[in-house]
Amino acid sequence: MANERMIFVPLGHVLRPFPALLAAVLLWTGCQTVPKPGTLAKRRGDEIVVAGNFVHTGTAVVLWMDPGGYDAYRVERRFSPIEQSSWATSKVEVAELTTPNRYGLRKAGLSTEEIERVRGGGWDLELLQQVVDQFVYHFDVAGTSRQCFKTLHDLRGLSVHFMLDLDGTIYQTLDVKERAWHATSSNDRGIGIEISNIGAYREGQDNPFAEWYKRGTNDMIFLTVPERFGNAGFRTNPFVLHPARPEAVFGTVQGEQLVQYDFTPQQYDALIHLTATLCKTFPKLKCDYPHDAEGRLITSKLPDDALKQYQGLLGHYHIQTNKVDPGPAFQWEAVVKGARKLMGLAENPERSGNARMQETFKVEKE
């Protein structure tokens, strides 16, 4: 063997006299997986978009690029007459529309070189994973995703990554890589979702509950969209809507006693899937909610230093003192347990993380 020489010959040269054999070898090595030009790539309908990548959620998702989707990249107003929807007309008719953009560029923690790289849209997943570490839950007070998008996009010049309709359909309005305008100081590093719900109110305060919630003959509370809203835009019809709990829920948020009807079972199921997907996709995003040293949910704004360091799930009221969403009815424990189960984690987190937030909150309470 010591005197033998190894001779390497190009495969094509060896197989030149055997074209059929060469074709078989190329087929065996994977060339058969190359799609033909013009072939449509199939989607399952449960994908969200993260830095240009499709990520499966296991629940129904409508993207901004899909028929019937809501596109936050568009400049014109979605629900005004088309001849009056242009930016030139919109900025005159709606005072709150001060810029044609409804979103911006995430910059949190990025170097000057990285900002230059991504400012044209060139995010890669690994870099985005270093930036995103918060997921913010809102209720929309609009009642449906259709009305929510109209309010955000057409009337206020705002945006949110996801909307969750009453029937459990998730709408994504722009790529998660974008800095949506939904939660002030957390916009740079957070992902936002507006969950359709008419909101929470102080006891004795005027509220729209009588218009939205009706008691049926079997004493069940049914959710009905008022006729004045016209087409609700639901993807699932016909179906019966009802809150996950049969009676209004009372609780304290920002130190005030509030009342709210719960979200629908369809919304909770979809939200659990989306929460699990985002926590799995973004390693810094812990699947847990803000809690004190005893593990109890915090129901007020976090101190600034604690919020700056916090990584995980948040309510809008954890970020701003003038907000109470997602309200006292929101079932934090059910969402966290369900999401962690889908992720293959223990349903009850040890809750040893975000220690600085716990200690800060404890000191401020005392």
C-alpha positions, 0 to 999 in steps of 0.5 A: 500500500505504501507504494500505491498512488491514489488518483482522483479523476473528475466524476464527469470524466469517468461518466462521460461515456455513460450519460444515463448513469451520470443523470442518475447520479445527479438525481441521487445527489439532490438536483431533483429538489431544485424547483422549476422556474415559475413554480409557486411556493405553497404555504399552510396559512399559519406562518408569521414573518420574522426578518423575511423568514416564514415561521409556523405557529399552528394557528390561522394567520393572515399576512399583510400580503394575503387577500383580506390582510391589513398592510401597515406598509401602505401610505394611503388610508385603508378605509377612506374612499380610494379617491381620497386615500392618498397621502396628499389628501390624508395629511390634510384631512387627518391632523394626527397623520404627520408622516406617511410612515406608520413604523420605523427602524429598530436601533436598540443595542445596534452599532453604527455599522449594524444600523447602516446594514439594516436600515435598508431592510437587511435584517438577519434573524440572528441580529434580530434575536439580539434585539427583541426581548419583549412581547406587549399585549394590548386590548384594542378598544375597537372591538374588531381587528378591522376597526382596530386597523382603521383607528391605528392606520387611518386615524392615528398614524400608529401600527402594531405587528399583530392583531387578534380578532374575536374569531381567533384569526391573527393578522400580521401587518408588517414584518417583526423586524420593523419598529412598530409604534404601539408602546412608547419606550418598548417599541425598539425591542418589543413586538406588539399585539392588539387583541380585539376587546371593547376594554376595561372601565371603572365601576360607575363609568359609562361603558359600551357593554350593553351594546356588545354583550347580550344575555341569552335564554340559557343565561350565557353571555353572547358577544355581538358586534353592533350593526353600526360597524357594518362588515366586521371582517371575520374570517370564520362565519357563521359562528357564536362568540362569547367571552371565556368566562360567563360574567364580567371580571373585576380587578385592580389595574394601576391602583383602580378597580376595573370591570371587563368582559373576558377575551374569547376562547378562540383568542386565547387559543391563538394567542397561546400559539403565537406566544409560544412561537415568538418565545421559541424564535427569540431566545431572550423573550422569556415566557413569563409575566412581570411578578413580584418576589412572591410570584404575584402578577404586577398590575401597574407600570414597572419602575423605569430601571426595571422595565429597561432590564425586563425580558418577557411578556408585558401588558401595556399597563406595565409600560405606561401609567395611563394605560390599563390594557390588557385589563383585569380579565386577561388570563396571564397564567393560562397563556403562559402555561399553554405557551410553555406546554407547546414549547415543551417546557414545564408549565410553571416557570421557576421565576428566578429571572428578572430579579432586579425588577422584583427587588425594585418593585418590592422596594417601591411598594414598601 
